[in-house]
Amino acid sequence: MIAVVDYKMGNIHSLLNALAYLGCAAKVTRDPEKLLAADKIILPGVGAFDAAMRNLNEFALVDVLNEAALKQRKPILGICIGMQIMAETGEENGRTVGLGWFAGAVRPIAPLMPGTRVPHVGFNDVSFVPNCCGPFAVFKEPTDFYFV
């Protein structure tokens, strides 16, 4: 069973739809016993680093997640902010201590040129290396991709 952590972050319904499409059994929970009993855990995410950590602390999930990740060595997938909070710190809305599962800080991306929006969100034409193989071989050039 996959446990999807309910800490008021992320588009959980979209994630559950994707898991159902893949045939994966999943439950949304913030119950420590269910999280520790799960085979795998997903930390979904849409939101800010500081809010995510505040919610994990509010629901007393930090120690539970540390137990699952560091002691039980349970596979944990972080999506978007769910992955970012695995770092030591985040700098969104001020410096915030993360879970500290890996070294480093999550920092804003600085634009390479003044006036450039970062992150880039929107459609762009993408060209491929001649004789491209793998999943991109089916695309004709140029192909529009949506970036977030």
Salt bridges, closest charged atoms under 4 A:
ASP6 OD2 - ARG30 NH2 3.15
GLU67 OE1 - LYS71 NZ 3.91
GLU91 OE2 - ARG107 NE 3.07
